[in-house]
């Protein structure tokens, strides 16, 4: 598989990899793994749970 990135995407990936002391490939693979995981579904479920369980508190804080 070949992944073609724009110059801006490549530079952003390079900067992130340097900041983290990791390879560009490792950073990209981690990002892809998170994207295809069920993390977004787990996050939505957690947000819904907080919204439901703490509805009264959230309403008071909104005032």
PQR file of N, CA, C, O and H, with PARSE charges and radii, in Angstrom:
ATOM      1  N   UNK A   1       0.844  -1.170   0.000 -0.4000 1.5000
ATOM      2  CA  UNK A   1       0.000   0.000   0.000 -0.0000 2.0000
ATOM      3  C   UNK A   1       0.891   1.236   0.000  0.5500 1.7000
ATOM      4  O   UNK A   1       1.882   1.301   0.727 -0.5500 1.4000
ATOM      5  N   UNK A   2       0.536   2.189  -0.803 -0.4000 1.5000
ATOM      6  CA  UNK A   2       1.215   3.481  -0.817 -0.0000 2.0000
ATOM      7  C   UNK A   2       0.232   4.541  -0.366  0.5500 1.7000
ATOM      8  O   UNK A   2      -0.925   4.552  -0.786 -0.5500 1.4000
ATOM      9  H   UNK A   2      -0.269   2.136  -1.394  0.4000 1.0000
ATOM     10  N   UNK A   3       0.689   5.407   0.471 -0.4000 1.5000
ATOM     11  CA  UNK A   3      -0.147   6.493   0.965 -0.0000 2.0000
ATOM     12  C   UNK A   3       0.457   7.796   0.466  0.5500 1.7000
ATOM     13  O   UNK A   3       1.599   8.123   0.791 -0.5500 1.4000
ATOM     14  H   UNK A   3       1.629   5.397   0.813  0.4000 1.0000
ATOM     15  N   UNK A   4      -0.299   8.526  -0.310 -0.4000 1.5000
ATOM     16  CA  UNK A   4       0.197   9.790  -0.843 -0.0000 2.0000
ATOM     17  C   UNK A   4      -0.391  10.939  -0.044  0.5500 1.7000
ATOM     18  O   UNK A   4      -1.607  11.121   0.014 -0.5500 1.4000
ATOM     19  H   UNK A   4      -1.226   8.261  -0.574  0.4000 1.0000
ATOM     20  N   UNK A   5       0.492  11.707   0.568 -0.4000 1.5000
ATOM     21  CA  UNK A   5       0.087  12.842   1.374 -0.0000 2.0000
ATOM     22  C   UNK A   5       0.458  14.133   0.662  0.5500 1.7000
ATOM     23  O   UNK A   5       1.380  14.166  -0.153 -0.5500 1.4000
ATOM     24  H   UNK A   5       1.480  11.559   0.521  0.4000 1.0000
ATOM     25  N   UNK A   6      -0.268  15.186   0.979 -0.4000 1.5000
ATOM     26  CA  UNK A   6       0.117  16.499   0.468 -0.0000 2.0000
ATOM     27  C   UNK A   6       1.390  16.936   1.188  0.5500 1.7000
ATOM     28  O   UNK A   6       1.774  16.350   2.200 -0.5500 1.4000
ATOM     29  H   UNK A   6      -1.017  15.159   1.641  0.4000 1.0000
ATOM     30  N   UNK A   7       2.025  17.949   0.667 -0.4000 1.5000
ATOM     31  CA  UNK A   7       3.222  18.468   1.331 -0.0000 2.0000
ATOM     32  C   UNK A   7       2.896  18.940   2.743  0.5500 1.7000
ATOM     33  O   UNK A   7       3.679  18.725   3.668 -0.5500 1.4000
ATOM     34  H   UNK A   7       1.714  18.425  -0.155  0.4000 1.0000
ATOM     35  N   UNK A   8       1.745  19.581   2.911 -0.4000 1.5000
ATOM     36  CA  UNK A   8       1.340  20.059   4.235 -0.0000 2.0000
ATOM     37  C   UNK A   8       1.100  18.906   5.198  0.5500 1.7000
ATOM     38  O   UNK A   8       1.502  18.965   6.360 -0.5500 1.4000
ATOM     39  H   UNK A   8       1.108  19.756   2.160  0.4000 1.0000
ATOM     40  N   UNK A   9       0.444  17.860   4.713 -0.4000 1.5000
ATOM     41  CA  UNK A   9       0.196  16.689   5.561 -0.0000 2.0000
ATOM     42  C   UNK A   9       1.502  16.013   5.958  0.5500 1.7000
ATOM     43  O   UNK A   9       1.674  15.600   7.106 -0.5500 1.4000
ATOM     44  H   UNK A   9       0.118  17.812   3.769  0.4000 1.0000
ATOM     45  N   UNK A  10       2.416  15.904   5.009 -0.4000 1.5000
ATOM     46  CA  UNK A  10       3.712  15.298   5.292 -0.0000 2.0000
ATOM     47  C   UNK A  10       4.472  16.097   6.333  0.5500 1.7000
ATOM     48  O   UNK A  10       5.055  15.528   7.256 -0.5500 1.4000
ATOM     49  H   UNK A  10       2.277  16.239   4.077  0.4000 1.0000
ATOM     50  N   UNK A  11       4.468  17.404   6.187 -0.4000 1.5000
ATOM     51  CA  UNK A  11       5.175  18.256   7.145 -0.0000 2.0000
ATOM     52  C   UNK A  11       4.543  18.169   8.535  0.5500 1.7000
ATOM     53  O   UNK A  11       5.256  18.116   9.537 -0.5500 1.4000
ATOM     54  H   UNK A  11       3.994  17.866   5.436  0.4000 1.0000
ATOM     55  N   UNK A  12       3.212  18.154   8.601 -0.4000 1.5000
ATOM     56  CA  UNK A  12       2.530  18.032   9.892 -0.0000 2.0000
ATOM     57  C   UNK A  12       2.855  16.688  10.540  0.5500 1.7000
ATOM     58  O   UNK A  12       3.079  16.619  11.748 -0.5500 1.4000
ATOM     59  H   UNK A  12       2.632  18.198   7.787  0.4000 1.0000
ATOM     60  N   UNK A  13       2.881  15.648   9.761 -0.4000 1.5000
ATOM     61  CA  UNK A  13       3.223  14.320  10.268 -0.0000 2.0000
ATOM     62  C   UNK A  13       4.674  14.294  10.746  0.5500 1.7000
ATOM     63  O   UNK A  13       4.979  13.727  11.795 -0.5500 1.4000
ATOM     64  H   UNK A  13       2.699  15.704   8.780  0.4000 1.0000
ATOM     65  N   UNK A  14       5.556  14.905   9.979 -0.4000 1.5000
ATOM     66  CA  UNK A  14       6.969  14.961  10.356 -0.0000 2.0000
ATOM     67  C   UNK A  14       7.150  15.706  11.680  0.5500 1.7000
ATOM     68  O   UNK A  14       7.883  15.252  12.558 -0.5500 1.4000
ATOM     69  H   UNK A  14       5.308  15.366   9.127  0.4000 1.0000
ATOM     70  N   UNK A  15       6.480  16.847  11.818 -0.4000 1.5000
ATOM     71  CA  UNK A  15       6.581  17.625  13.061 -0.0000 2.0000
ATOM     72  C   UNK A  15       6.082  16.822  14.259  0.5500 1.7000
ATOM     73  O   UNK A  15       6.725  16.790  15.308 -0.5500 1.4000
ATOM     74  H   UNK A  15       5.885  17.217  11.105  0.4000 1.0000
ATOM     75  N   UNK A  16       4.923  16.170  14.090 -0.4000 1.5000
ATOM     76  CA  UNK A  16       4.365  15.386  15.201 -0.0000 2.0000
ATOM     77  C   UNK A  16       5.302  14.252  15.583  0.5500 1.7000
ATOM     78  O   UNK A  16       5.536  14.004  16.766 -0.5500 1.4000
ATOM     79  H   UNK A  16       4.401  16.196  13.238  0.4000 1.0000
ATOM     80  N   UNK A  17       5.833  13.569  14.591 -0.4000 1.5000
ATOM     81  CA  UNK A  17       6.752  12.461  14.861 -0.0000 2.0000
ATOM     82  C   UNK A  17       7.988  12.957  15.606  0.5500 1.7000
ATOM     83  O   UNK A  17       8.449  12.308  16.545 -0.5500 1.4000
ATOM     84  H   UNK A  17       5.644  13.770  13.630  0.4000 1.0000
ATOM     85  N   UNK A  18       8.518  14.087  15.197 -0.4000 1.5000
ATOM     86  CA  UNK A  18       9.689  14.646  15.876 -0.0000 2.0000
ATOM     87  C   UNK A  18       9.358  15.032  17.309  0.5500 1.7000
ATOM     88  O   UNK A  18      10.149  14.777  18.218 -0.5500 1.4000
ATOM     89  H   UNK A  18       8.143  14.614  14.434  0.4000 1.0000
ATOM     90  N   UNK A  19       8.190  15.648  17.521 -0.4000 1.5000
ATOM     91  CA  UNK A  19       7.774  16.050  18.865 -0.0000 2.0000
ATOM     92  C   UNK A  19       7.669  14.850  19.798  0.5500 1.7000
ATOM     93  O   UNK A  19       8.013  14.933  20.977 -0.5500 1.4000
ATOM     94  H   UNK A  19       7.548  15.855  16.783  0.4000 1.0000
ATOM     95  N   UNK A  20       7.193  13.743  19.258 -0.4000 1.5000
ATOM     96  CA  UNK A  20       6.968  12.545  20.061 -0.0000 2.0000
ATOM     97  C   UNK A  20       8.161  11.598  20.076  0.5500 1.7000
ATOM     98  O   UNK A  20       8.148  10.588  20.779 -0.5500 1.4000
ATOM     99  H   UNK A  20       6.914  13.676  18.300  0.4000 1.0000
ATOM    100  N   UNK A  21       9.194  11.925  19.295 -0.4000 1.5000
ATOM    101  CA  UNK A  21      10.354  11.046  19.233 -0.0000 2.0000
ATOM    102  C   UNK A  21      10.041   9.706  18.612  0.5500 1.7000
ATOM    103  O   UNK A  21      10.597   8.682  19.008 -0.5500 1.4000
ATOM    104  H   UNK A  21       9.204  12.745  18.723  0.4000 1.0000
ATOM    105  N   UNK A  22       9.153   9.713  17.643 -0.4000 1.5000
ATOM    106  CA  UNK A  22       8.725   8.479  16.986 -0.0000 2.0000
ATOM    107  C   UNK A  22       8.916   8.632  15.484  0.5500 1.7000
ATOM    108  O   UNK A  22       9.171   9.730  14.990 -0.5500 1.4000
ATOM    109  H   UNK A  22       8.701  10.546  17.322  0.4000 1.0000
ATOM    110  N   UNK A  23       8.793   7.533  14.772 -0.4000 1.5000
ATOM    111  CA  UNK A  23       8.886   7.590  13.313 -0.0000 2.0000
ATOM    112  C   UNK A  23       7.559   8.078  12.735  0.5500 1.7000
ATOM    113  O   UNK A  23       6.505   7.953  13.359 -0.5500 1.4000
ATOM    114  H   UNK A  23       8.586   6.641  15.175  0.4000 1.0000
ATOM    115  N   UNK A  24       7.638   8.628  11.542 -0.4000 1.5000
ATOM    116  CA  UNK A  24       6.413   9.061  10.865 -0.0000 2.0000
ATOM    117  C   UNK A  24       5.484   7.870  10.650  0.5500 1.7000
ATOM    118  O   UNK A  24       4.267   7.991  10.793 -0.5500 1.4000
ATOM    119  H   UNK A  24       8.494   8.729  11.035  0.4000 1.0000
ATOM    120  N   UNK A  25       6.058   6.725  10.308 -0.4000 1.5000
ATOM    121  CA  UNK A  25       5.252   5.527  10.080 -0.0000 2.0000
ATOM    122  C   UNK A  25       4.519   5.121  11.353  0.5500 1.7000
ATOM    123  O   UNK A  25       3.339   4.774  11.309 -0.5500 1.4000
ATOM    124  H   UNK A  25       7.046   6.626  10.191  0.4000 1.0000
ATOM    125  N   UNK A  26       5.207   5.164  12.471 -0.4000 1.5000
ATOM    126  CA  UNK A  26       4.584   4.777  13.735 -0.0000 2.0000
ATOM    127  C   UNK A  26       3.432   5.722  14.086  0.5500 1.7000
ATOM    128  O   UNK A  26       2.366   5.274  14.507 -0.5500 1.4000
ATOM    129  H   UNK A  26       6.166   5.447  12.507  0.4000 1.0000
ATOM    130  N   UNK A  27       3.646   7.010  13.914 -0.4000 1.5000
ATOM    131  CA  UNK A  27       2.584   7.983  14.207 -0.0000 2.0000
ATOM    132  C   UNK A  27       1.387   7.749  13.285  0.5500 1.7000
ATOM    133  O   UNK A  27       0.243   7.753  13.741 -0.5500 1.4000
ATOM    134  H   UNK A  27       4.513   7.373  13.572  0.4000 1.0000
ATOM    135  N   UNK A  28       1.641   7.548  12.007 -0.4000 1.5000
ATOM    136  CA  UNK A  28       0.557   7.324  11.042 -0.0000 2.0000
ATOM    137  C   UNK A  28      -0.202   6.031  11.361  0.5500 1.7000
ATOM    138  O   UNK A  28      -1.431   6.007  11.308 -0.5500 1.4000
ATOM    139  H   UNK A  28       2.570   7.545  11.636  0.4000 1.0000
ATOM    140  N   UNK A  29       0.517   4.969  11.689 -0.4000 1.5000
ATOM    141  CA  UNK A  29      -0.145   3.698  11.995 -0.0000 2.0000
ATOM    142  C   UNK A  29      -0.991   3.811  13.255  0.5500 1.7000
ATOM    143  O   UNK A  29      -2.081   3.243  13.322 -0.5500 1.4000
ATOM    144  H   UNK A  29       1.516   4.988  11.732  0.4000 1.0000
ATOM    145  N   UNK A  30      -0.501   4.540  14.253 -0.4000 1.5000
ATOM    146  CA  UNK A  30      -1.276   4.753  15.470 -0.0000 2.0000
ATOM    147  C   UNK A  30      -2.559   5.518  15.161  0.5500 1.7000
ATOM    148  O   UNK A  30      -3.633   5.167  15.647 -0.5500 1.4000
ATOM    149  H   UNK A  30       0.384   5.002  14.198  0.4000 1.0000
ATOM    150  N   UNK A  31      -2.438   6.563  14.352 -0.4000 1.5000
ATOM    151  CA  UNK A  31      -3.613   7.360  13.985 -0.0000 2.0000
ATOM    152  C   UNK A  31      -4.636   6.516  13.222  0.5500 1.7000
ATOM    153  O   UNK A  31      -5.838   6.625  13.466 -0.5500 1.4000
ATOM    154  H   UNK A  31      -1.565   6.848  13.957  0.4000 1.0000
ATOM    155  N   UNK A  32      -4.173   5.698  12.322 -0.4000 1.5000
ATOM    156  CA  UNK A  32      -5.079   4.832  11.566 -0.0000 2.0000
ATOM    157  C   UNK A  32      -5.740   3.824  12.497  0.5500 1.7000
ATOM    158  O   UNK A  32      -6.937   3.560  12.387 -0.5500 1.4000
ATOM    159  H   UNK A  32      -3.197   5.610  12.124  0.4000 1.0000
ATOM    160  N   UNK A  33      -4.963   3.268  13.404 -0.4000 1.5000
ATOM    161  CA  UNK A  33      -5.526   2.311  14.363 -0.0000 2.0000
ATOM    162  C   UNK A  33      -6.618   2.934  15.205  0.5500 1.7000
ATOM    163  O   UNK A  33      -7.656   2.311  15.429 -0.5500 1.4000
ATOM    164  H   UNK A  33      -3.990   3.482  13.493  0.4000 1.0000
ATOM    165  N   UNK A  34      -6.404   4.155  15.677 -0.4000 1.5000
ATOM    166  CA  UNK A  34      -7.432   4.841  16.459 -0.0000 2.0000
ATOM    167  C   UNK A  34      -8.664   5.144  15.607  0.5500 1.7000
ATOM    168  O   UNK A  34      -9.795   5.046  16.083 -0.5500 1.4000
ATOM    169  H   UNK A  34      -5.561   4.661  15.495  0.4000 1.0000
ATOM    170  N   UNK A  35      -8.442   5.507  14.362 -0.4000 1.5000
ATOM    171  CA  UNK A  35      -9.549   5.840  13.462 -0.0000 2.0000
ATOM    172  C   UNK A  35     -10.451   4.637  13.206  0.5500 1.7000
ATOM    173  O   UNK A  35     -11.674   4.773  13.166 -0.5500 1.4000
ATOM    174  H   UNK A  35      -7.523   5.586  13.975  0.4000 1.0000
ATOM    175  N   UNK A  36      -9.864   3.488  13.036 -0.4000 1.5000
ATOM    176  CA  UNK A  36     -10.665   2.303  12.702 -0.0000 2.0000
ATOM    177  C   UNK A  36     -11.145   1.535  13.926  0.5500 1.7000
ATOM    178  O   UNK A  36     -11.907   0.577  13.799 -0.5500 1.4000
ATOM    179  H   UNK A  36      -8.870   3.378  13.068  0.4000 1.0000
ATOM    180  N   UNK A  37     -10.705   1.949  15.108 -0.4000 1.5000
ATOM    181  CA  UNK A  37     -11.141   1.265  16.327 -0.0000 2.0000
ATOM    182  C   UNK A  37     -12.556   1.679  16.699  0.5500 1.7000
ATOM    183  O   UNK A  37     -13.173   2.503  16.023 -0.5500 1.4000
ATOM    184  H   UNK A  37     -10.086   2.728  15.212  0.4000 1.0000
ATOM    185  N   UNK A  38     -13.053   1.109  17.761 -0.4000 1.5000
ATOM    186  CA  UNK A  38     -14.388   1.478  18.225 -0.0000 2.0000
ATOM    187  C   UNK A  38     -14.321   2.585  19.269  0.5500 1.7000
ATOM    188  O   UNK A  38     -15.297   2.822  19.982 -0.5500 1.4000
ATOM    189  H   UNK A  38     -12.551   0.440  18.310  0.4000 1.0000
ATOM    190  N   UNK A  39     -13.188   3.261  19.367 -0.4000 1.5000
ATOM    191  CA  UNK A  39     -13.027   4.330  20.355 -0.0000 2.0000
ATOM    192  C   UNK A  39     -14.115   5.396  20.243  0.5500 1.7000
ATOM    193  O   UNK A  39     -14.665   5.800  21.268 -0.5500 1.4000
ATOM    194  H   UNK A  39     -12.396   3.069  18.789  0.4000 1.0000
ATOM    195  N   UNK A  40     -14.448   5.867  19.040 -0.4000 1.5000
ATOM    196  CA  UNK A  40     -15.517   6.877  18.955 -0.0000 2.0000
ATOM    197  C   UNK A  40     -16.840   6.398  19.539  0.5500 1.7000
ATOM    198  O   UNK A  40     -17.557   7.174  20.171 -0.5500 1.4000
ATOM    199  H   UNK A  40     -14.002   5.538  18.208  0.4000 1.0000
ATOM    200  N   UNK A  41     -17.164   5.141  19.334 -0.4000 1.5000
ATOM    201  CA  UNK A  41     -18.414   4.603  19.881 -0.0000 2.0000
ATOM    202  C   UNK A  41     -18.352   4.549  21.406  0.5500 1.7000
ATOM    203  O   UNK A  41     -19.336   4.860  22.078 -0.5500 1.4000
ATOM    204  H   UNK A  41     -16.581   4.511  18.820  0.4000 1.0000
ATOM    205  N   UNK A  42     -17.203   4.157  21.955 -0.4000 1.5000
ATOM    206  CA  UNK A  42     -17.047   4.122  23.411 -0.0000 2.0000
ATOM    207  C   UNK A  42     -17.126   5.528  23.997  0.5500 1.7000
ATOM    208  O   UNK A  42     -17.719   5.728  25.057 -0.5500 1.4000
ATOM    209  H   UNK A  42     -16.404   3.905  21.409  0.4000 1.0000
ATOM    210  N   UNK A  43     -16.534   6.492  23.314 -0.4000 1.5000
ATOM    211  CA  UNK A  43     -16.567   7.873  23.774 -0.0000 2.0000
ATOM    212  C   UNK A  43     -17.994   8.411  23.770  0.5500 1.7000
ATOM    213  O   UNK A  43     -18.419   9.047  24.735 -0.5500 1.4000
ATOM    214  H   UNK A  43     -16.052   6.329  22.454  0.4000 1.0000
ATOM    215  N   UNK A  44     -18.733   8.164  22.700 -0.4000 1.5000
ATOM    216  CA  UNK A  44     -20.139   8.603  22.634 -0.0000 2.0000
ATOM    217  C   UNK A  44     -20.950   7.969  23.752  0.5500 1.7000
ATOM    218  O   UNK A  44     -21.776   8.638  24.373 -0.5500 1.4000
ATOM    219  H   UNK A  44     -18.388   7.647  21.916  0.4000 1.0000
ATOM    220  N   UNK A  45     -20.727   6.695  24.014 -0.4000 1.5000
ATOM    221  CA  UNK A  45     -21.460   6.011  25.085 -0.0000 2.0000
ATOM    222  C   UNK A  45     -21.137   6.632  26.440  0.5500 1.7000
ATOM    223  O   UNK A  45     -22.029   6.815  27.268 -0.5500 1.4000
ATOM    224  H   UNK A  45     -20.056   6.151  23.509  0.4000 1.0000
ATOM    225  N   UNK A  46     -19.869   6.956  26.668 -0.4000 1.5000
ATOM    226  CA  UNK A  46     -19.481   7.578  27.943 -0.0000 2.0000
ATOM    227  C   UNK A  46     -20.112   8.957  28.090  0.5500 1.7000
ATOM    228  O   UNK A  46     -20.587   9.311  29.169 -0.5500 1.4000
ATOM    229  H   UNK A  46     -19.144   6.808  25.995  0.4000 1.0000
ATOM    230  N   UNK A  47     -20.118   9.728  27.019 -0.4000 1.5000
ATOM    231  CA  UNK A  47     -20.736  11.061  27.057 -0.0000 2.0000
ATOM    232  C   UNK A  47     -22.227  10.941  27.333  0.5500 1.7000
ATOM    233  O   UNK A  47     -22.769  11.691  28.145 -0.5500 1.4000
ATOM    234  H   UNK A  47     -19.732   9.440  26.143  0.4000 1.0000
ATOM    235  N   UNK A  48     -22.893  10.010  26.671 -0.4000 1.5000
ATOM    236  CA  UNK A  48     -24.329   9.802  26.898 -0.0000 2.0000
ATOM    237  C   UNK A  48     -24.600   9.382  28.344  0.5500 1.7000
ATOM    238  O   UNK A  48     -25.578   9.820  28.949 -0.5500 1.4000
ATOM    239  H   UNK A  48     -22.453   9.400  26.011  0.4000 1.0000
ATOM    240  N   UNK A  49     -23.737   8.537  28.890 -0.4000 1.5000
ATOM    241  CA  UNK A  49     -23.901   8.086  30.269 -0.0000 2.0000
ATOM    242  C   UNK A  49     -23.773   9.261  31.239  0.5500 1.7000
ATOM    243  O   UNK A  49     -24.582   9.392  32.159 -0.5500 1.4000
ATOM    244  H   UNK A  49     -22.942   8.181  28.398  0.4000 1.0000
ATOM    245  N   UNK A  50     -22.774  10.107  31.045 -0.4000 1.5000
ATOM    246  CA  UNK A  50     -22.598  11.281  31.908 -0.0000 2.0000
ATOM    247  C   UNK A  50     -23.791  12.221  31.754  0.5500 1.7000
ATOM    248  O   UNK A  50     -24.314  12.741  32.740 -0.5500 1.4000
ATOM    249  H   UNK A  50     -22.117  10.001  30.298  0.4000 1.0000
ATOM    250  N   UNK A  51     -24.212  12.432  30.518 -0.4000 1.5000
ATOM    251  CA  UNK A  51     -25.348  13.319  30.254 -0.0000 2.0000
ATOM    252  C   UNK A  51     -26.606  12.823  30.974  0.5500 1.7000
ATOM    253  O   UNK A  51     -27.377  13.627  31.500 -0.5500 1.4000
ATOM    254  H   UNK A  51     -23.787  12.010  29.717  0.4000 1.0000
ATOM    255  N   UNK A  52     -26.812  11.529  30.999 -0.4000 1.5000
ATOM    256  CA  UNK A  52     -27.986  10.952  31.647 -0.0000 2.0000
ATOM    257  C   UNK A  52     -27.841  10.940  33.167  0.5500 1.7000
ATOM    258  O   UNK A  52     -28.733  11.401  33.880 -0.5500 1.4000
ATOM    259  H   UNK A  52     -26.186  10.876  30.573  0.4000 1.0000
ATOM    260  N   UNK A  53     -26.736  10.422  33.657 -0.4000 1.5000
ATOM    261  CA  UNK A  53     -26.551  10.271  35.097 -0.0000 2.0000
ATOM    262  C   UNK A  53     -26.393  11.612  35.818  0.5500 1.7000
ATOM    263  O   UNK A  53     -26.773  11.738  36.983 -0.5500 1.4000
ATOM    264  H   UNK A  53     -26.011  10.048  33.078  0.4000 1.0000
ATOM    265  N   UNK A  54     -25.845  12.594  35.143 -0.4000 1.5000
ATOM    266  CA  UNK A  54     -25.585  13.890  35.772 -0.0000 2.0000
ATOM    267  C   UNK A  54     -26.441  15.010  35.184  0.5500 1.7000
ATOM    268  O   UNK A  54     -26.042  16.175  35.201 -0.5500 1.4000
ATOM    269  H   UNK A  54     -25.537  12.492  34.197  0.4000 1.0000
ATOM    270  N   UNK A  55     -27.605  14.660  34.670 -0.4000 1.5000
ATOM    271  CA  UNK A  55     -28.466  15.645  34.014 -0.0000 2.0000
ATOM    272  C   UNK A  55     -28.815  16.804  34.941  0.5500 1.7000
ATOM    273  O   UNK A  55     -28.778  17.961  34.523 -0.5500 1.4000
ATOM    274  H   UNK A  55     -27.929  13.714  34.657  0.4000 1.0000
ATOM    275  N   UNK A  56     -29.153  16.508  36.190 -0.4000 1.5000
ATOM    276  CA  UNK A  56     -29.531  17.567  37.132 -0.0000 2.0000
ATOM    277  C   UNK A  56     -28.352  18.509  37.386  0.5500 1.7000
ATOM    278  O   UNK A  56     -28.509  19.729  37.364 -0.5500 1.4000
ATOM    279  H   UNK A  56     -29.183  15.568  36.529  0.4000 1.0000
ATOM    280  N   UNK A  57     -27.197  17.945  37.623 -0.4000 1.5000
ATOM    281  CA  UNK A  57     -26.007  18.761  37.863 -0.0000 2.0000
ATOM    282  C   UNK A  57     -25.671  19.617  36.652  0.5500 1.7000
ATOM    283  O   UNK A  57     -25.368  20.802  36.792 -0.5500 1.4000
ATOM    284  H   UNK A  57     -27.069  16.953  37.641  0.4000 1.0000
ATOM    285  N   UNK A  58     -25.721  19.030  35.475 -0.4000 1.5000
ATOM    286  CA  UNK A  58     -25.426  19.774  34.251 -0.0000 2.0000
ATOM    287  C   UNK A  58     -26.423  20.910  34.047  0.5500 1.7000
ATOM    288  O   UNK A  58     -26.048  21.988  33.586 -0.5500 1.4000
ATOM    289  H   UNK A  58     -25.966  18.067  35.362  0.4000 1.0000
ATOM    290  N   UNK A  59     -27.697  20.672  34.389 -0.4000 1.5000
ATOM    291  CA  UNK A  59     -28.701  21.728  34.266 -0.0000 2.0000
ATOM    292  C   UNK A  59     -28.394  22.880  35.218  0.5500 1.7000
ATOM    293  O   UNK A  59     -28.501  24.047  34.842 -0.5500 1.4000
ATOM    294  H   UNK A  59     -28.000  19.796  34.763  0.4000 1.0000
ATOM    295  N   UNK A  60     -28.009  22.546  36.463 -0.4000 1.5000
ATOM    296  CA  UNK A  60     -27.670  23.603  37.433 -0.0000 2.0000
ATOM    297  C   UNK A  60     -26.440  24.381  36.997  0.5500 1.7000
ATOM    298  O   UNK A  60     -26.391  25.601  37.148 -0.5500 1.4000
ATOM    299  H   UNK A  60     -27.922  21.598  36.768  0.4000 1.0000
ATOM    300  N   UNK A  61     -25.455  23.691  36.461 -0.4000 1.5000
ATOM    301  CA  UNK A  61     -24.245  24.374  35.996 -0.0000 2.0000
ATOM    302  C   UNK A  61     -24.525  25.272  34.784  0.5500 1.7000
ATOM    303  O   UNK A  61     -23.847  26.280  34.583 -0.5500 1.4000
ATOM    304  H   UNK A  61     -25.494  22.699  36.338  0.4000 1.0000
ATOM    305  N   UNK A  62     -25.510  24.905  33.995 -0.4000 1.5000
ATOM    306  CA  UNK A  62     -25.851  25.695  32.814 -0.0000 2.0000
ATOM    307  C   UNK A  62     -26.524  27.024  33.169  0.5500 1.7000
ATOM    308  O   UNK A  62     -26.517  27.966  32.376 -0.5500 1.4000
ATOM    309  H   UNK A  62     -26.061  24.086  34.158  0.4000 1.0000
ATOM    310  N   UNK A  63     -27.108  27.086  34.377 -0.4000 1.5000
ATOM    311  CA  UNK A  63     -27.787  28.324  34.795 -0.0000 2.0000
ATOM    312  C   UNK A  63     -26.829  29.373  35.164  0.5500 1.7000
ATOM    313  O   UNK A  63     -27.233  30.474  35.538 -0.5500 1.4000
ATOM    314  H   UNK A  63     -27.114  26.321  35.021  0.4000 1.0000
TER
END
